């Protein structure tokens, strides 16, 4: 087979090339700026509805907390892990949920205690309430 006809050796300058399965992906290509949103409208597993609502609300408010980028990214990943687990089609894995909640509480703890400089006004109270809610969620 000629190398120029082989799709693996061809240049793809028109957009991203994805080789393999992709799920829930969003792409913006050639934009100056873009805002993307995605909704997962699956219902929470029975008994996990309050936790899903709490974590979804926390995820919405997280950008205003003033966390450092790395901490915010960790908190967002843990929150999404909780939501993916409790909103999935099967029975949620309690260990996976507990680990993600522990990560969330750990990221929020320095905000709640005032140890993170530059956090937004009211973030300390918000973080304390979020930690309390997460602690009582399971």
C-alpha positions in Angstrom: 0.0 0.0 0.0 1.3 3.4 -0.9 2.2 5.5 2.2 0.2 8.6 0.9 -3.0 6.5 0.7 -2.6 5.1 4.2 -4.8 7.2 6.5 -2.3 6.7 9.4 0.5 8.4 7.5 -1.6 11.2 6.0 -1.5 14.7 7.5 -4.8 15.8 9.0 -4.7 19.6 9.3 -8.4 20.1 9.0 -9.3 19.2 12.6 -8.6 16.7 15.4 -8.1 13.1 14.5 -9.4 10.6 17.0 -8.4 6.9 16.7 -10.5 5.0 19.1 -13.8 5.2 21.0 -14.9 8.6 22.3 -17.7 9.4 24.7 -19.1 12.7 25.8 -16.4 14.7 24.0 -16.7 18.3 23.0 -14.5 20.0 20.5 -14.0 23.6 19.4 -11.7 24.1 16.4 -10.6 27.3 14.9 -12.5 29.5 17.3 -11.3 32.7 18.9 -13.2 31.8 22.1 -15.8 29.2 23.0 -18.1 28.3 25.8 -19.2 24.7 25.9 -21.7 23.1 28.2 -22.8 19.5 28.6 -25.7 18.0 30.5 -26.0 14.5 31.7 -29.7 14.1 32.3 -29.6 10.6 33.7 -31.3 10.0 37.1 -29.3 9.2 40.2 -29.5 5.7 41.6 -32.1 5.3 44.3 -30.8 6.6 47.6 -28.2 8.8 45.9 -30.5 11.6 44.7 -29.5 14.0 47.5 -25.8 13.3 47.0 -26.1 13.9 43.3 -27.9 17.2 43.8 -25.3 18.3 46.4 -22.4 17.5 44.2 -23.9 19.0 41.1 -24.5 22.2 43.0 -21.0 22.2 44.4 -19.7 21.7 40.8 -21.6 24.7 39.6 -20.3 26.9 42.5 -16.7 25.7 42.4 -15.4 28.2 39.8 -16.4 31.1 42.1 -14.6 29.7 45.1 -11.2 31.1 44.0 -9.3 27.9 44.3 -5.9 27.5 42.6 -6.3 25.9 39.2 -4.8 22.6 40.2 -7.0 22.3 43.2 -10.1 23.3 41.3 -9.3 20.7 38.6 -8.9 18.0 41.2 -12.2 19.0 42.8 -14.0 19.0 39.5 -12.6 15.6 38.6 -13.7 14.1 41.9 -17.1 15.7 41.6 -17.6 14.3 38.1 -16.5 10.9 39.4 -19.2 11.0 42.0 -21.8 12.0 39.5 -20.7 9.5 36.9 -20.8 6.8 39.6 -24.2 7.6 41.1 -25.8 8.5 37.7 -24.6 5.4 35.9 -26.8 2.6 34.8 -25.7 0.1 37.4 -25.5 0.0 41.2 -23.0 2.7 42.4 -19.7 1.4 43.9 -19.7 2.8 47.5 -15.9 2.7 47.7 -15.5 4.7 44.6 -18.0 7.3 45.9 -16.3 7.5 49.3 -12.9 8.0 47.7 -14.2 10.8 45.5 -16.0 12.5 48.4 -12.8 12.2 50.5 -10.9 14.0 47.7 -13.5 16.7 47.5 -13.4 17.3 51.2 -9.6 17.3 51.2 -9.5 20.0 48.4 -12.1 22.1 50.2 -10.6 21.8 53.7 -7.9 24.5 53.2 -10.6 26.9 51.9 -12.9 26.1 54.9 -10.1 26.9 57.3 -8.9 30.0 55.5 -5.6 28.5 54.6 -5.9 29.3 50.9 -5.0 32.9 50.1 -7.1 34.6 47.4 -10.3 32.7 47.8 -13.5 34.5 47.0 -15.5 36.3 49.7 -17.8 33.9 51.4 -15.8 30.9 50.2 -14.8 29.9 53.7 -18.4 29.5 54.8 -19.4 27.9 51.5 -16.6 25.3 51.8 -17.5 24.5 55.4 -21.1 23.9 54.4 -20.1 21.8 51.4 -17.8 19.6 53.6 -20.6 19.2 56.1 -23.0 18.2 53.4 -20.6 15.8 51.8 -19.8 14.2 55.2 -23.4 13.5 55.9 -24.3 12.5 52.3 -23.6 8.8 52.7 
